[in-house]
Amino acid sequence: MSTTDVTKEKQDIDEKSISARLESQDHVKVVDVSNAEFALALSTGPQLSPYSWRSLQLFLILLVSFMGSLSNGFDGSVMSAVNGMEQYLDYFGITGLDAGGGVGTKTAIIFGIYSIGSIVGVAIAGPVADRFGRRGGMALGSLIIIVGAVVVTVSKSTQYLLGGRFVLGFGVAITTTAAPAYVVEMSPPQWRGRLTAGITIATGRMSGTVSFRAPLAIQIAPAGILLIFVYLLPESPRWLISVGRHEEARHILAKYHGDGDENAPLVLLEWKEFEESIKIDASDKRWWDYSELFNTPNARYRTFMMLLMGFFGQWSGNGLGYFLTILFQNAGVKSQDRRLVLNFANTVISAGGALIGTSLTDKVGRRTIWFWGTLSCSGMLAIVTGCTAKFGQSGANVTGANTAIAFIFLFGFVYSLTYTPLQALYPAECLEYNTRAKGMALYAFAVSCASFVNTYAGPIALGRITWKYYIVYIAWDLFECFIIYFCAVETKGRTLEELDEIFRSANPVKASIRKHKISVVEKAGKTVVVDDNTV
């Protein structure tokens, strides 16, 4: 039903009579929602069951596309463990045996070159995803990642290692531009938010170079899965509309958002918004044109939100994740084997946090999780810092040292709960379709720049000031909370195109968290949504 029809119904139904009927009739209910049209579409259309065969198909489709983001996450998990192996440090002549892992300038360059590769890859990431589709971007990026992973795995010298990591970063920039955009564009609005390390323990006990080459080779797996299956996936309906393939787009939209019904209210609502928002002559048709990311207040605020997530996601303590074995050494763990076991345990705990966070984003909301998660990260790191400073190196208090280790785990859990789902979801939600691919490329650029600071400064700082480096992240997290509270827009419960109205408002934050009280009324065999008032 159109907004005009809803308005007419509102005139026909006296608000006082609605309130009186609420107490006596079951078929009238009042709920708080963000958008009346969206609420009507969900309440009157086919109800998508997460357990239906079609939904399971969609989950499998998105699982394959998630391999694009997993390729990036693998580098952090694998290199964190490899950097703590004596075999790796000895083979490449890297200092850090006494520190629990590689530190110093050489380690900084080895880690940082990955980010430099990503920065360079950003130049083609957006145009590739716009020109060849989201699937084309994922395919090219995964192929480049496989090449880089092979070079890293068989490297005989630091030069080969650096070259392979540069190529890895280049490919990851392309997949992390195309894959998140694809996931967001394929997911139904009401489900959008939901939708390696173990081997290092065993290989770390080997005496030869296989100990670090085996986990490095594992990085081929997610990219290989993506490359093999990517062209079996349906293309993004938004991209299909942008290139004039309307029938194919409508079929895909109906199949996965309307339970096969092209006339389902949610499908019709999304289709209308797509046609209004996707421009035939927009900047996504010009590979060199990034102007639509900055040319209006609306666009600038969207870009600001996207860049906030890019930098905050990397500077909330995530940079320490590359050097976990060093953190464990600072906390008093002297055995390499135990450090690798703890590194694996942290990965499992963090994965649990990510799964819980994914399930919460559509219930709690992006903004709420972002604020409280970041504040909790600061608190966890403060306890790690205090316990490490007092008990870590002296070994006088085993309980205190174990407390530091426990809160390293808790930090990983909370960080993953907060940022793992939001980093893939929130930037793509904030961007309009016409700027999404180039915007995600700019996001990848921001992430790569922030990551370069982490990976280059981290090993040098940990080598010189050890645990005192943690204090930088504690203070920065508190600053992030201030910015998030006053600037972050809530995107939960909105269609992607509807967010345009929010970003155009004078105060996007207030507009995004405002709720409408609506009455859902059964009248003459029809379901009518009446927007009572704004609360």
MIFIMI-465610 format. One record per residue (C-alpha): residue in three letters; x, y, z. Coordinates in steps of 0.001 Angstrom, whole numbers, plus 500000, padded with zeros to 6 digits. Layout:
N
alaXYZ...
REM end
This chain:
535
met500000500000500000ser501331503450499134thr502001506241501597thr498956508102500174asp496654505184500982val498047504979504488thr497391508713504971lys493755508342503785glu493208505451506157lys494569507557508958gln491960510215508236asp489184507596508325ile490202506127511652asp489942508292514713glu493070507997516843lys491062507912520076ser488927505050518834ile492094503107517951ser493415503551521485ala490100502427522954arg489952499335520733leu493446498274521748glu492158497042525073ser489302494998523620gln490366493693520206asp493234491398519399his493496492450515752val494758495962516574lys498246496394517952val500575499331518458val504288498954517867asp507290501258517603val509052501001514256ser511577502990512264asn509607502989509004ala505870502458508431glu506101501306504792phe508747498743505675ala506654497506508635leu503606497123506389ala505600495217503765leu506881492782506368ser503499492310508062thr501450491721504896gly503875489890502596pro505183486324502572gln507027485581505801leu510571484424505083ser511473481479507263pro515183481140508080tyr514698477357507863ser513139477181504400trp515067475709501470arg515212479106499753ser516661480728502859leu519211477946503193gln520207478576499576leu520709482249500399phe522805481385503453leu525069479185501317ile525370481932498699leu526411484454501351leu528756481922502968val530707481671499713ser530894485462499413phe532075485705503030met535248483966501870gly536284487361500481ser536406488862503957leu537811485662505456ser540861485960503197asn541696489202504964gly541028487826508438phe543247484829507752asp546295487047507398gly545913488425510903ser545342485022512504val548072483206510585met550765485883510810ser550114486400514517ala551023482746515110val553819482489512526asn555472485602513929gly555755483795517261met557602480743515828glu561335480430516426gln561690478490513146tyr560288481448511173leu562387484016513045asp565585481994512569tyr564988481277508861phe564446484922507909gly566876486371510445ile564269488331512399thr564933489629515905gly562492488893518703leu563220485487520209asp563392487002523688ala560258489075523140gly557990486140522272gly557760487062518594gly559207489206515838val559735492865516743gly561692495753515285thr561908497405511891lys562224494231509796thr559029492790511238ala557354496172510752ile558223496117507033ile557065492487506588phe553706493268508170gly553355496736506669ile553969495713503041tyr550622493870503108ser548849497158503846ile550813498939501129gly549613496312498646ser546046496959499762ile546484500710499331val547669500208495745gly544897497685495017val542232500201496003ala542920502099492748ile541227499385490670ala538955497765493274gly535964500081492856pro536019500304489041val536341496497488742ala533284495904490965asp531276498498489014arg532356497406485546phe532359493614485913gly529877493217488752arg530321492129492343arg531084488564491235gly533765489795488836gly535479491718491627met535413488725493960ala536786486425491249leu539705488684490286gly540598489443493900ser540603485771494935leu542821484839491972ile545387487468492961ile545245486306496605ile546037482737495559val549088483933493593gly550314485940496586ala549741483072499036val551730480671496832val554668483104496652val554626483620500432thr554441479886501105val557466478944498956ser559534482075499668lys563247481438500185ser564223484963501184thr562799488088502763gln562459489669499306tyr560126486885498117leu558197487112501388leu557721490845500921gly556652490420497285gly554114487751498135arg552618489793500960phe552316492825498677val550367490741496137leu548206489306498939gly547279492801500092phe546545493890496513gly544074491036496011val542447491503499397ala541672495154498555ile539562493957495611thr537703491170497449thr536985493357500493thr535459495941498167ala533253493568496164ala532311490936498777pro530757493172501493ala528827495128498851tyr527496491835497449val526449490521500877val524614493712501807glu522869493952498438met521756490303498419ser520507490150502021pro516857490884502893pro516709494121504952gln515337492368508064trp518194489807508076arg521046491951506822gly522952492099510102arg523100488288510666leu523942487280507509thr542955478835510964ala544913479104513937gly544654475513515173ile547130474195512623thr549871476498513968ile549975474575517261ala550863471299515558thr553179472810512949gly554900474969515556arg556374471788517035met558073470866513764ser561748471632513427gly561863472531509724thr560405475328507635val557159473369507183ser556246474703510635phe555538478170509221arg554967477324505542ala551940475098506255pro549843477792507961leu550876480333505308ala549586477956502618ile546223477674504381gln545518481235503212ile544872479768499751ala541755477932501021pro539155480726501353ala540296482442498143gly540167479100496320ile536621478403497519leu535530481859496388leu537171481525492964ile535632478091492314phe532068478952493294val531717482686492635tyr530149482345489177leu527592479882490529leu526194482720492668pro523426485048491457glu524593488568490681ser523553491497492894pro520082492695491786arg521111496305492322trp524044495913489947leu521822494173487386ile519389497095487452ser522248499553487017val523277497844483765gly519717497480482452arg519098493765483204his515766494413484958glu514018491059484453glu516939489109485851ala517147491488488811arg513421491178489581his513605487378489448ile516525487247491918leu514892489775494226ala511612487860494263lys513315484513494783tyr515360485510497837his513371488409499354gly509777487534498413asp509710483733498665gly509314483552494884asp506519486136494645glu507382489097492395asn504365490981493786ala505306490518497442pro505037493892499250leu508697493871500302val509830493130496737leu507644495934495341leu508910498371497978glu512554497528497287trp512023497616493522lys510475501084493718glu513376502351495809phe515946500764493493glu514478502458490446glu514380505815492229ser517919505629493575ile519949503847490889lys520919506361488253ile521785505413484702asp524313508255484385ala525777508121487892ser529475508166488766asp529623504355489006lys529598504376485172arg532797506460485133trp535747504571486631trp537641507730487509asp534788509689489138tyr534643509646492958ser532871513018493229glu529537511591494426leu531210510568497667phe531756514235498565asn529590516571496433thr526618516972498843pro526207517190502646asn524347513866502452ala527246512202500614arg529864513712502917tyr528111512424506051arg527807508958504536thr531496508991503663phe532343510263507151met530483507308508724met532203504856506409leu535663506278507192leu534942506251510932met534336502516510800gly537467502057508698phe539799503792511127phe538052502885514387gly537849499222513390gln541631499100513099trp542578501393515984ser540387499963518758gly543101497508519790asn542913495282516736gly546527496159515912leu547664494173518938gly546124491041517425tyr549063490638515043phe551403490353518017leu549479488228520493thr552404485938521205ile554349489022522342leu551464490066524598phe551481486590526136gln555259486832526615asn554776490196528360ala552187488528530599gly554761485964531692val554304483028529245lys557838481799528427ser557092478663526344gln556570478989522558asp554253475997522587arg552043477509525276arg551997480878523491leu550764479185520294val548128477250522240leu546923480490523812asn546921482157520389phe544665479375519091ala542389479611522139asn542043483350521574thr541023482707517962val538273480293519050ile536990482695521705ser537037485594519262ala535113483521516713gly532452482936519367gly532242486670519970ala531839487312516238leu528977484796515989ile527163486343518939gly527724489846517565thr526310488809514196ser523112487599515847leu522769490802517883thr523187493450515183asp519581493131513974lys518208493039517530val520272495585519443gly521289497852516580arg524584498900515029arg525096502135516958thr524442500591520388ile526815497681519849trp529460500007518410phe529425502365521421trp529254499850524258gly531611497408522566thr534286500062522108leu533895501250525698ser534280497656526893cys537402497220524748ser538992500158526561gly538139498646529934met539518495207529031leu542794496687527775ala543121498787530925ile542963495626533068val545453493834530765thr547826496784531073gly547597496962534855cys548068493224535392thr550917492974532875ala552730495945534409lys552483494584537938phe552720490821537493gly553814489984533942gln557595489958533838ser558359489386537507gly556560486048537685ala555930486736541360asn552164486410541068val550886483677538770thr547258484608539448gly547880488191538378ala549633487094535174asn546791484683534380thr544326487517534933ala546136489505532232ile545853486529529855ala542155486078530677phe541424489712529844ile543378489442526592phe540874486712525715leu537949488850526858phe539224491771524801gly539355489537521711phe535824488323522426val534369491828522858tyr536286493292519916ser535077490495517624leu531508490793518911thr531590494508518106tyr533684495001515005thr533700491719513068pro530042492040511950leu530033495849511763gln533131496238509586ala531576494245506749leu528041495569507234tyr527995499186508363pro530112500910505656ala528160499271502826glu524860500192504506cys525870503834504816leu526713504178501117glu524238504738498278tyr524190502154495501asn525789504485492950thr528767505097495225arg528919501749497030ala531723500067495064lys533961503135494977gly533003503929498562met534009500440499683ala537271500895497793leu537857504121499744tyr536941502189502893ala539557499571502006phe542043502407501520ala541245503786504995val541530500324506563ser544856499741504814cys546268503080505968ala545150502440509548ser546464498885509385phe549819500110508083val550155502345511150asn549300499347513363thr551616496852511719tyr554553499206511220ala554448501007514570gly553361497954516575pro556491495772516477ile558771498780516978ala556776500084519953leu556410496638521526gly560164496136521200arg560976499450522893ile558231500204525443thr556541496751525710trp553213496874527624lys553141500686527820tyr552086500650524154tyr548667499343525241ile547890502701526885val547686504338523445tyr544740502107522535ile543001502628525881ala542957506409525447trp542013506200521770asp539062503885522493leu537636506453524927phe537945509126522242glu536165506811519799cys533248506404522225phe532785510185522323ile532660510415518520ile530372507376518147tyr527856508725520675phe527476512102518980cys527970511160515324ala527088507522514589val523876506894512630glu521696503856513365thr521045501812510205lys519088498916511736gly515634498266510266arg516057500490507218thr516106499630503561leu519364500754501987glu517665503365499827glu515520504690502710leu518674505722504558asp518960508554502040glu516192510428503880ile518026510047507171phe521327511322505826arg519561514280504216ser518051515394507526ala519467518269509572asn520480515856512347pro521074512357510934val521752510835514370lys518390511935515808ala516579510978512619ser518089507498512711ile517067506701516292arg513592508276516113lys510739505786516426his507230505992514980lys504267504657516951ile502019502856514477ser498750500983514735val498428497778512725val494688497478512097glu492698494668510480lys489896496454508610ala487584495025505940gly489967492163505290lys492940494471504834thr495930495179507015val496333498922507496val499297500622509116val498435503960510731asp501301506248511736asp499945507652515028asn502759509964516074thr506484510316516381val507954509492519778
REM end
